[in-house]
Amino acid sequence: MKLYTTKEAAELLRMKPAGVYKMVNEGKLIAHKPGRDLLFKPKEIEDFIERSLFVPKEIAAENLKKQIIREEMQKQIKRNLKRNGRTSL
């Protein structure tokens, strides 16, 4: 399983490492410390992001629809490319 360092977690969360340490100290972000360094599981970073976001239901639903449409279009493009014997555009 991939574990992220404090620096990597900071990049994912778009904050400075000091901000990550602050979130850990406040109990808002779970970290593991098997040695000297803090390590973060991907699921814990994802959960932190979800807890930190406020998105109105209408916007979340619209974004989900767009994502589904985008994924379906990508699948259709891949099928068409495969059917025509190509692997990329």
Secondary structure, DSSP 8 states (H G I E B T S, - for coil): ---EEHHHHHHHHTS-HHHHHHHHHTTSS--B-SSSS-EE-HHHHHHHHHHH----HHHHHHHHHHHHHHHHHHHHHHHHHHHTT-S--
